Amino acid sequence: MSSNKNRKRNNVHMGARQRKKVRAQLVEVFGNRCCWCGEVMQIPGPGKDITNMAELATIEHHFAKALGEPDSIMLLRLAHTRCNK
């Protein structure tokens, strides 16, 4: 089975719409600052030009998925692309 099919089967894959919704929820709950460095991030949206991809907000599993917990807003945070490594 391809890795993409495995990701979908294990509920790991998020489509663009779901990422947008989750990102908006995370901004509402935790704000628009990186969970690692605390600096403001660029939030993608309609009509917004992202000039520096390193400043883009990405979804981070702040608490390890290896703990067996399902994806939940409380386990996720936003981080800069450069900080999310």
C-alpha positions, 0 to 999 in steps of 0.5 A: 500500500502506498504511504499516502493510502496508509496516512489516510487509513490511519487518519494522519492525512489532512486535506487543504480544507481541513488544514485551513480549518484546523489552522483557524481553530489553533489561531483562535485558541492559541494565537498567531505566535509560534509555539517554539520561538514566540514570534508572530507567524504569517497565516495563509489566506485568500489574497495574502502573499506569502513572501517568506515560506520560513515564516509560514504557520504550519501545524505541529504535533506539539505532543508526540503522536507516538503516545497513542493519542488521536489528533486533537486541537489540544495536541496540536500547535502552530509553528514557523516552517523554520521552527517545525523541524 
